[in-house]
Amino acid sequence: MTDLFDCRQTFAQTLIELAARDERIVAVVADSVGSSSLRDFSRQFPDRLINVGIAEQDMVGIAAGLASGGRVPFVCSPTPFLTGRALEQIKVDMAYSFNNVKLVGMSSGLAYGALGATHHSIEDFAWTRVLPNLVVIAPADPLETSQAIVAAAEREGPVFVRLSRMGVPAVHAPDYRLRIGVAAQLHAGEDVTLIANGVLVSRALDAASLLATAGVSARVINMATVSPIDAAAIEAAARETGRIVTLEEHSVVGGLGSAVAEVVVRTHPVPMRMLGVPNVFAPTGSAEWLMKRFGLEPADIRDAALQLVRETAA
Amino acid sequence: MTESRVLRPAAIADGTVALSDDQLRQLACRIRIRDLRMIQTAGAGHTGGELSIADILTVLYFAFLRVDPARPDWPERDRFVLSKGHAAGALYTTLAAAGFIEDAELDTFQRPESRLNGHPSRHLLPGVEASTGPLGHGLPIAVGMALAAKLGRSPSRTIVLTGDGELQEGSNWEAAMAASHFELDRLTLIIDRNRLQQGDSTERTMALEPLADKWRAFGWGVVEVDGHDIPSLRRVLDQLPVLPGKPTCVIAHTHKGQGVSFMRDAVEWHHRVPTADELSRALSELEAAAK
C-alpha cells in the first residue's frame, strides 16, 4: 500500500522552517489554527501568529497592511471561506495593490466531503485565475507543496497556494524542482495528454498505466501553476498528442480545463474532454465518494480518454 | 499653490517649520480651490466629499504626519490611508501641495494613462499608501499597517480616514474588533462625519447613530471634533491616543461641500461637476475666505 500524505502537515513544517530563517514571515488566520495545522507554528512563534477571529475579509485586509509594513504574511484558512468571503480583498488589496501577501487555502475542492456544498471549494480557480498579478498554484504532493511554499515566500508579489486535506502519494522524484508557471511532464505519451494538478495528478498517472494496458500511450502533465498557465506545454501537447483530457477537483466551468481550452483554441485546436464537477452543487457524501460520483477515479479517467481516442481516430 | 510648495511635511513634523492655524486655514482654502479647478478640467470628481475633508487633510499633511516627499518609502514614515478613495481629488491636491507630485500633473486627473486614477493607486503615485475605491477596505489595511509597526517596534503611526456612510460596510467592524483586541494605540481612525451619502442622509439610509457609543463599545477611545476647525483638529491629533492602550476614533463633524455656500450640505453635489459659472462663484467665495 502506497503511503498517503496530508500536504497541510508539509506546509506547516515548511512555514516553520522559513519563519526561522526570515523574521518578516508571519501567519495570519481566521480562527483557523487547527484547520491550517499551525499549532506547532504558534508554539514556536507566538508573536508571529495573528489570529483575527472569524473574519476573512479582515484577515486579507490586515495581511495587505502587514505586507505594506514590510512583513511577509501567509494567510491560512479553508479555501471556500478564504476565497469566497474575501474575494474583493484578494482582488483589490492583494492583486491590484501588488501586496506581498501569500494565501494558503486548506481543504480545497471536495475535501470537506459530507460537510456539504457550502464547504466545498470548486469555484476558487475560476475566481482567482482571472486576477492579474496573482499566482495560483495547486501542488500535487508533499515535495511540491513544500516547494510551492518556498517559491511563494521567495517571490515578491501575491500568491495563492491551494492545498487539500485528502491523502496523496508522492508523485515527484526527489530531485523535482517546482518552477512557477512551468508545467512538469510526469509521463511520456503520444496518443492523448492528461493534464491535472493537486490531488488528481496521482490519479492521472494511475489512469496512464491503465491506458497503457489498453494500448493507448498517454502523456501526463502536472499543471501545478494555473496562473500564469504554461501555454507552451499545452500547445506542445495539442500538437504532439492531438487530444487533451483535463482533470480537476473543481467545477468544469472556469477552472483548469477552461484555462487549458483557452490556450488550445488560440494555438492548436484539438478535441478535449474536461473532467471535474459539472455545474452543480455536489450531493452529500465523503470526498472519496464524491470523486467516484463525478467520474474522477483512474478507471473513469481511462474510459473518458479511451472514448476520446476512439471518437477521434483517423 | 506655488507658495505652499516649500512646506515640506517632514520639515513641519521635525518642527523646523511650524504653520500657524491661520496659515493652515488659508492653505485648506487653496487646496479646495485647486481641487475644484481640477474637477472642472477633468469633468469628474466627488466634489462634496472632497471639500468636506480638505481641512482634515491639510492638518494631517502640514501639521501632523511624519512623511517626506523626497523619501516616500522611508520605512518609519507615518502611514495615511484614504479609505474613502472616491475623494482621490482632495488627496492628489494635498499631495501636490506637499510636494509629492507637480502641481501641473493635477490637470491630468482621470485622463487616459494618468497616474491620477479616479481612485488612488499605490503603485501609480508616491505618497499613496493603499489602493482604495471599494468601501470598507481602508480600516482593515490600516490595522495591518499598525500591527506591522507594533511587531517591528517602529515609531510609525497609522491614520485612516473613512467616510461615514462607508461604515455601513461590515468589514469595518471586523477591523474595529481587531484594532482594540491587538491594543493598537498608534492607530487612529478619522471619520468624515458629513452625514450624507450618495443619495440621502446616512440616518435615513441606514442609521449610524449612536456612532460614538458604537466605537466605545468596540473598545476604542473616542473623541468628537469640528472637522473644519483647524485648532481643534490639531489639539486632538496632538493628544493621541485619547485612551492609553486603545486605538482612537476621531469623529470629525463636517459638511459636504464645505467652503462653497451652494454646495454645502447639498446631497446633489456628491459627484456633480460645477459649470463654468458655478466654478467662478465657488472660487470667488473661496478666494475671499483664503485671505
Boltz contact constraints between the chains, C-beta under 6 A:
constraints:
  - contact:
      token1: [A, 52]
      token2: [B, 178]
      max_distance: 6.0
  - contact:
      token1: [A, 55]
      token2: [B, 174]
      max_distance: 6.0
  - contact:
      token1: [A, 57]
      token2: [B, 171]
      max_distance: 6.0
  - contact:
      token1: [A, 58]
      token2: [B, 140]
      max_distance: 6.0
  - contact:
      token1: [A, 58]
      token2: [B, 174]
      max_distance: 6.0
  - contact:
      token1: [A, 58]
      token2: [B, 175]
      max_distance: 6.0
  - contact:
      token1: [A, 58]
      token2: [B, 178]
      max_distance: 6.0
  - contact:
      token1: [A, 61]
      token2: [B, 137]
      max_distance: 6.0
  - contact:
      token1: [A, 61]
      token2: [B, 140]
      max_distance: 6.0
  - contact:
      token1: [A, 61]
      token2: [B, 141]
      max_distance: 6.0
  - contact:
      token1: [A, 62]
      token2: [B, 140]
      max_distance: 6.0
  - contact:
      token1: [A, 62]
      token2: [B, 143]
      max_distance: 6.0
  - contact:
      token1: [A, 62]
      token2: [B, 144]
      max_distance: 6.0
  - contact:
      token1: [A, 64]
      token2: [B, 141]
      max_distance: 6.0
  - contact:
      token1: [A, 64]
      token2: [B, 144]
      max_distance: 6.0
  - contact:
      token1: [A, 65]
      token2: [B, 141]
      max_distance: 6.0
  - contact:
      token1: [A, 65]
      token2: [B, 144]
      max_distance: 6.0
  - contact:
      token1: [A, 65]
      token2: [B, 145]
      max_distance: 6.0
  - contact:
      token1: [A, 66]
      token2: [B, 144]
      max_distance: 6.0
  - contact:
      token1: [A, 66]
      token2: [B, 147]
      max_distance: 6.0
  - contact:
      token1: [A, 66]
      token2: [B, 148]
      max_distance: 6.0
  - contact:
      token1: [A, 69]
      token2: [B, 145]
      max_distance: 6.0
  - contact:
      token1: [A, 69]
      token2: [B, 148]
      max_distance: 6.0
  - contact:
      token1: [A, 71]
      token2: [B, 148]
      max_distance: 6.0
  - contact:
      token1: [A, 88]
      token2: [B, 134]
      max_distance: 6.0
  - contact:
      token1: [A, 92]
      token2: [B, 134]
      max_distance: 6.0
  - contact:
      token1: [A, 93]
      token2: [B, 137]
      max_distance: 6.0
  - contact:
      token1: [A, 96]
      token2: [B, 131]
      max_distance: 6.0
  - contact:
      token1: [A, 97]
      token2: [B, 122]
      max_distance: 6.0
  - contact:
      token1: [A, 97]
      token2: [B, 131]
      max_distance: 6.0
  - contact:
      token1: [A, 98]
      token2: [B, 123]
      max_distance: 6.0
